Amino acid sequence: MWYSATKVGITEIDMDHSNVDTMLQLYFSGRIPEAYLEQIIRNLIKHFDREEEVVAGLGREFPADHKREHARLTQLLEKRLVDWKADQLEGNELAEQVRSLLLLHVVDFDVALAKPSN
């Protein structure tokens, strides 16, 4: 579980990351069916908006480049869902891509949220 090593330090954001990662782990272990992948992705997309709201609630401006990255990832995830539903992408491949995208996003963007801007 990668999220414990890449905590942002903002409880609401860390919990969202943990929840998505846990759902992916449950999928990979066979404890939830492939049909739940769409809900996992929808939750991740909702998380992007929630993340922006949480940072604003802390009285901080959300970085424009980070917001653009959320939009890019949302578009990419929506396309992956379409591909999966059209049987152009296997469930395991979709889940792996989601996990990789989220981890890279957290490392490249989210950890910086813990550092208040001056």
Protein Blocks (a to p, Z undefined) as FASTA:
>chain_A
ZZlmmcghiaklmmmmmmmmmmmmmmmnopacfklmmmmmmmmmmmmmmmmmmmmmnopa
cdfklmmmmmmmmmmmmmmmmmmmnopacfklmmmmmmmmmmmmmmmmmmmmmpccZZ
